[in-house]
Structures are given as C-alpha cells and as structure tokens.
C-alpha cells in the first residue's frame, strides 16, 4: 500500500505540473472579471472590503468571488485570508490589496493568486494509501512481536 500510494503521489505531481498552472498578482477592481481560458470559466470580483485595524494595519480582506461558465453562475463564495475559493482543483487566494484613483475617487482592488492543480485529488488518495500502509505495517509488526514471531530488539 505504501508503494502504491507513493506511485499515485508521483503521478499526481506529474499531472499537476503538466496540466496545472499558477497565476499571481491578478489585480481586480469590484465588478471586474478575469477569464481562465484553460477551464473555460470567468472569475468575477463582486465585492471587496479590506478590514483595517485602528492603526491602519490590514486585518482581513473580504472578497466575494463568483465563478461563471458563460452566463451561468457556478459558485459564489466570500473568501478571506486563509479561506480561499476552491472549485474542481481551482484555488483562488486573496493575497493582498491596493488602491487606485479613478475619476477622483479612491477605489480598493484585490490582488489574487489563482492556482489550478488537477492532480490534487489523486495526491490525496495516494497519501491515504501511504498512511494506511504505514498503520498496517506497525500493527503487523507489533502483532508478530506479541506472538513471538520476531525476536526482541535489544
């Protein structure tokens, strides 16, 4: 089981490196969209609110993100730091924010990292196989030792 799990992890890593992608520093204003051509979807920032401490230090970045396939809404979720939008191997993480001036108004924008790893589920299955294999090995070792099949380690 350990070996099967390791092979599944290798296949998942190879699959993710060949078919996956990572796109950093995607700045979106509220209402703007970004096409993800590989998946045939559109990612839209519907709302954004930075939460600041009294000192001005950012505490949180609340993003309402939506995934559309054509005109049809696939998923909508409010994301924040360490709570990304996930969908079918796609992970959208808010990493920072900034401000820009348009028509004399200061508008905040969100900076997102977009990751796609099609092998993530296979890697999870491989890790489960490896974990179960290690547990079975430990159980087998101690059962044999209790029956006297193995000499004591001195």
Secondary structure, 3 states (H helix, E strand, C coil): CHHHHHHHHHHHHHHHHHHCEEEEEEEEECCCEEEECCCCEEEEEEEEEEEECCCCCEEEEEEEEEEEECCEEEEEEEEECCECEEECCEEEEEEEEEEEEECCEEEEEEEEEEEECCCHHHHHHHHHHHHHHHHHHHHHHHHHHHHCCCCCCC
